[in-house]
Amino acid sequence: MGIILAVLTAVCWGSIVLVSQKLGGNSYSQTLGMTIGALVFSIVTYFIVHPHINSLVFIVGIVSGMFWVVGQRFQFASVDHLGVSKIVPLSTGMQLFGTSLFGVLVFHEWKTSTEIIVGIIAIVIIILGAVFTSVKDQANDESGSEQTSKGFLILILSTAGYVGYVVIVRWFNVGGWEAILPQALGMFIGGLLLTFSGKPFNKFAIRNILTGLLWSTGNIALLLSLPKIGVATSFSLSQTGIIISTLGGIFILKEKKSKKQVGFIIAGCLFIIIGGVMLGFTKS
């Protein structure tokens, strides 16, 4: 069941950036719209499930939600610099590396020598995949070195936010149903703080409520899978949906790429997915 939940997350989250780009708006309105959608989803869910929320769950959920806002806000911003097809696989690879590192060093999820060997090989494959997706074609690359560097720096901030969002709920063993409302409150508060200067209250924020509902469906699936199959496995499998957004960026959003870049990006996505699946086998 845990594997199925993680795959559901992959499908939902793999569509988010692509859907948000089609809905329009800048990173401010996209982020705020998502947090509103997530808050609406969590309120409805709360009155259906009636989970018990104590002070620890409330605080951890709020902090986790704020970490997520940092991750999502800066991922949207990095897409503006480098495009969906480049940012999504890079972001995925970095998140897989970060969450796996915490899963191993902090939560000790790799216990046998076989798990450690397979896990290390998987991480190497993921890193290789991330490198492939970032290959440039000098004759067809419109992003300058300054813009590329800025995009990568923003992406590092995004990765730190995403990793913190996942790890903190696992650290305190907060359950999925209990966390969803406090998380959404943290997301909404953090979204207001991070986007207020960009005047996000417009029609695009309303449109992007849809992406918030999409994200929330994937989020609850991930939170429910964490205690079943662990951080490294659940988060790794959840990220295999990159193929949806990456290929969508190339073929639906029509991002300009040479044949060489398309080949490397597809190969990089496959490497990251293979690495993610391999990490799934490290669960004891």
Number of C-alpha atoms within 10 A of each C-alpha: 9 19 19 15 22 28 23 21 29 26 22 22 25 24 20 23 26 22 16 25 19 12 17 15 19 16 24 24 27 32 33 32 30 32 34 26 24 28 25 19 21 24 15 12 16 16 9 9 10 11 16 11 18 9 8 11 22 20 16 22 29 25 21 28 31 26 25 28 30 23 24 25 26 25 27 25 20 28 20 16 19 22 20 25 33 24 26 31 32 28 23 26 32 23 24 29 22 18 24 28 18 18 20 16 10 11 16 10 22 21 12 11 9 12 19 16 12 18 25 16 15 26 23 16 22 29 20 18 26 27 16 23 27 18 17 16 13 10 7 13 13 14 15 12 9 8 15 15 14 14 22 17 13 20 26 17 17 26 28 18 24 26 23 22 25 22 22 16 22 17 14 11 13 22 21 20 19 20 25 31 27 23 29 30 25 26 30 25 18 24 28 20 13 18 19 14 9 11 10 22 16 13 13 19 27 19 19 28 25 20 29 26 23 22 24 25 19 22 24 21 25 27 27 19 26 26 16 14 20 21 30 29 28 32 29 28 28 31 28 27 24 28 24 20 25 28 20 20 21 18 13 12 17 11 16 16 18 15 11 12 21 19 14 20 28 19 17 27 29 19 23 33 27 19 28 30 19 23 27 24 15 22 18 11
